[in-house]
């Protein structure tokens, strides 16, 4: 288990990076805050993953580019924040920020964060278009672990943003999934899963029956599958 995690927030000016951090700490929305927060350290006992978490805010101003790249190279995970009500900030995700990570040699898990979801008009067609445009970005940039929408103003999904950031580091897909070559599973992972299957297939019939599935479940989680869960697993 890691001792600590560095979570870096990047994105265009005005998307709410500093506000997200302030809302997480204060558990209330404060509109009048300084543009860039100092580094914040969250102690392990109040985090879901029980690990010290350092949250670093950044400036998007050109004169702070060198400092930004330095912080990128020290980060364990990066949250790219855009504003739901600012189309240009969303375009900046794939036009500026994701290319910056790659050009800087940064290869860490990325969380896309759509802030200010409270401003969304459900009748606005452009909102649905934006949701559809996220899919090809995630297909092109496999370093993106997940996307989440939130609202610092409404205290919606703020803590979840940082939980997903922690999870991306502590429970990474990278040892299993090759994000660069777009292969589904790495060879080592395939071999490990094949061995696990063979160990669980007690009667060597190349299929796991109900008893064998439950034996596997007990070995991993110390509890059997419920009948409905068992049927769902078999259906998948």
Buried (B, 14 or more C-beta within 10 A) or exposed (E): EEEEBBBBBBBBEBBBBBBBBBBBEEEEBEEEBEEBBEEBEBEEEEBEBEBBBBBBBBBBEEEEEEEBBEBBEEBBBBBBBBBBBBEEBBBBBBEBBBEBBEEEEBEBBBBBBBBBBBEBEEEEEEBEEBEEEBEEBBEEBBBBBBBBBBBBBEBBBBBBBBBBBBBBBBEBBBEBBBBEEEEEEBEEBEEBEEEEBEEBBEEEEEEBEBEBBBBBBEEEEEEBBEEEEBEEBEEE
